[in-house]
Amino acid sequence: MNGQNCYEKKYIFERDDEGKKLNDLLSSVGISLDSRKTGLLLDYSELIFKWNMKSGLVSKNDAGSIMERHIFESLLLSKTCCLSEDIRLLDMGAGAGLPGIPLKIWNDKIELTLIESNRKKALFLEYAADTLGLGSVKIFSDRIEDLGGDQKMIDKFDVVTARALAPLVQLLEWAKPFLNKNGKCVFPKGSRLIEEIEDVDMQEWKVSAEDQSKYLSSESGKEKFLHVAICVLTNT
């Protein structure tokens, strides 16, 4: 049996099981979604699963935990400030569309822009946005640095986010030109956040952190960490 067939046999997307898993996870943290939005999240999770072999959207080791490792952790950002509003949200280095697409499904008033320089992944984002019927989603297959000098992108966004992309100081450098006057950066990070904050220029940025580790399951016995860095420019 070749590697691909073994992989496909090991991980089978069971929609009913994934639906129950999603409902249990959301209920445990007090996030409420109607049946339409829950269905869209299941559709999205299944798309990631099906495209992952050819596009490398997430780690192969995560193929059996897309819902809890990626969808759920993205939705946890909804518990932070400023995301429940009618906002323009930019997701840098979006990859499979995480966290931007789950947040767009949760709050369909969000005007979502995704940047992903990898063409295969950008094609997936275009397909997913169209298939899910999300509307008001823009996708750019460009380098973040290049778009940072584009007049159509400068000062346009209320919130800039990114997941598993780069150290905090680098994320802030990339995000700065995109933020509007009252804009915020919201970055999910792991256990090294405090160390990363030490590298940030505190004369330029005000940084606060929320610990969301309590929402994560530790069934494997290994402690998990999820912190959210919320950053604003000090001159705003």
TARAMO-V114421 format. One record per residue. N is the residue number from 1. OMEGA is omega in degrees with one decimal (* if undefined). NEAR is the number of other C-alpha atoms within 12 Angstrom. Layout:
N | OMEGA | NEAR
N | OMEGA | NEAR
This chain:
1 | -177.4 | 8
2 | -174.5 | 8
3 | -177.0 | 11
4 | -179.0 | 14
5 | 177.1 | 12
6 | 179.5 | 12
7 | -177.5 | 20
8 | 179.1 | 20
9 | -176.6 | 14
10 | -176.9 | 15
11 | 177.8 | 22
12 | -178.6 | 20
13 | 177.5 | 25
14 | -171.4 | 19
15 | -179.4 | 22
16 | 179.4 | 16
17 | -179.9 | 16
18 | 177.8 | 29
19 | 177.6 | 28
20 | 179.1 | 18
21 | 179.6 | 25
22 | -179.6 | 35
23 | 179.3 | 28
24 | -179.5 | 21
25 | -178.5 | 27
26 | 179.0 | 30
27 | -177.0 | 16
28 | -178.5 | 17
29 | 175.4 | 24
30 | 175.0 | 15
31 | -176.6 | 26
32 | 177.2 | 22
33 | 176.5 | 26
34 | -174.4 | 15
35 | 179.3 | 15
36 | -178.1 | 16
37 | 176.0 | 27
38 | 177.8 | 33
39 | 178.2 | 24
40 | 178.5 | 32
41 | 176.1 | 43
42 | 176.6 | 33
43 | -178.9 | 30
44 | 178.7 | 40
45 | 179.3 | 40
46 | 176.1 | 31
47 | 177.6 | 33
48 | -179.2 | 38
49 | -175.5 | 37
50 | -177.4 | 27
51 | -168.6 | 27
52 | -177.6 | 29
53 | -175.2 | 24
54 | -174.1 | 18
55 | 177.7 | 23
56 | -175.0 | 23
57 | 176.3 | 34
58 | 178.8 | 32
59 | 176.0 | 22
60 | 178.8 | 25
61 | -179.7 | 17
62 | -175.1 | 23
63 | 179.4 | 30
64 | -177.5 | 29
65 | 180.0 | 28
66 | -176.0 | 36
67 | -175.8 | 39
68 | -174.8 | 31
69 | -173.3 | 31
70 | -178.0 | 37
71 | -176.9 | 44
72 | -178.7 | 41
73 | 175.0 | 41
74 | -178.7 | 43
75 | 177.6 | 38
76 | 177.2 | 41
77 | 178.6 | 43
78 | -179.6 | 33
79 | 176.1 | 27
80 | -179.5 | 27
81 | 162.2 | 23
82 | -178.8 | 25
83 | -178.9 | 37
84 | -175.4 | 25
85 | 174.8 | 20
86 | -170.4 | 19
87 | 168.2 | 29
88 | -175.1 | 38
89 | 176.5 | 46
90 | 175.8 | 52
91 | -177.7 | 47
92 | 179.9 | 48
93 | -165.3 | 39
94 | 179.6 | 43
95 | 178.5 | 39
96 | -178.5 | 49
97 | -177.0 | 47
98 | 9.6 | 47
99 | -168.3 | 41
100 | -175.3 | 50
101 | 175.2 | 51
102 | 178.8 | 41
103 | 177.0 | 46
104 | 176.9 | 43
105 | 179.0 | 40
106 | -179.4 | 35
107 | -174.4 | 30
108 | 174.5 | 29
109 | 179.3 | 20
110 | 169.7 | 32
111 | -169.5 | 32
112 | 171.7 | 41
113 | -179.2 | 43
114 | 173.8 | 44
115 | 177.3 | 43
116 | -174.2 | 36
117 | 178.5 | 24
118 | -171.8 | 25
119 | 178.9 | 23
120 | -179.9 | 21
121 | 177.5 | 33
122 | 176.4 | 32
123 | 176.0 | 27
124 | -179.6 | 34
125 | 177.9 | 42
126 | 179.9 | 32
127 | -177.9 | 23
128 | -179.3 | 34
129 | 179.9 | 32
130 | -178.0 | 20
131 | -178.8 | 16
132 | 179.3 | 30
133 | -173.1 | 21
134 | -177.5 | 31
135 | 178.8 | 21
136 | 174.4 | 25
137 | 176.9 | 32
138 | -177.0 | 31
139 | 179.6 | 40
140 | 175.7 | 32
141 | -176.1 | 27
142 | 173.5 | 22
143 | -179.9 | 22
144 | -177.5 | 35
145 | -179.0 | 25
146 | -179.5 | 21
147 | 177.9 | 30
148 | 176.9 | 27
149 | -178.8 | 18
150 | -177.0 | 17
151 | 179.5 | 12
152 | -177.2 | 13
153 | -175.4 | 29
154 | 175.9 | 25
155 | -172.0 | 26
156 | -166.4 | 29
157 | 176.8 | 33
158 | -178.6 | 37
159 | 173.5 | 44
160 | 179.9 | 49
161 | 174.6 | 48
162 | -176.8 | 42
163 | 176.1 | 37
164 | -174.5 | 29
165 | -173.4 | 26
166 | 174.0 | 23
167 | -174.3 | 27
168 | -176.6 | 38
169 | 177.7 | 28
170 | 178.1 | 21
171 | -179.5 | 35
172 | 177.3 | 42
173 | 178.7 | 26
174 | -172.9 | 31
175 | -170.2 | 44
176 | -177.0 | 40
177 | -176.6 | 32
178 | -173.5 | 40
179 | 172.1 | 32
180 | -171.5 | 26
181 | -177.8 | 19
182 | -173.7 | 23
183 | 179.7 | 35
184 | 169.0 | 39
185 | 178.6 | 46
186 | -174.0 | 42
187 | 171.4 | 47
188 | -177.5 | 43
189 | -179.4 | 35
190 | -172.3 | 29
191 | -176.2 | 21
192 | -174.8 | 21
193 | -178.0 | 29
194 | 177.9 | 23
195 | -179.3 | 14
196 | 178.4 | 24
197 | -179.1 | 29
198 | -179.5 | 15
199 | -176.8 | 21
200 | 176.2 | 26
201 | -176.0 | 20
202 | 172.0 | 18
203 | -179.7 | 12
204 | -174.1 | 18
205 | 168.2 | 28
206 | -173.7 | 21
207 | 171.0 | 30
208 | -176.4 | 25
209 | 174.0 | 29
210 | 178.8 | 27
211 | 178.8 | 26
212 | -177.8 | 28
213 | -177.3 | 22
214 | -178.6 | 17
215 | -174.7 | 28
216 | 177.9 | 28
217 | 177.6 | 23
218 | -176.5 | 14
219 | -179.2 | 9
220 | -177.5 | 8
221 | 179.5 | 8
222 | -178.3 | 9
223 | 179.6 | 15
224 | -178.3 | 22
225 | 172.6 | 23
226 | 176.6 | 31
227 | 178.4 | 34
228 | 176.2 | 37
229 | 177.0 | 40
230 | -169.1 | 34
231 | 175.2 | 39
232 | 176.6 | 32
233 | -175.5 | 28
234 | -178.1 | 17
235 | 179.3 | 14
236 | * | 15
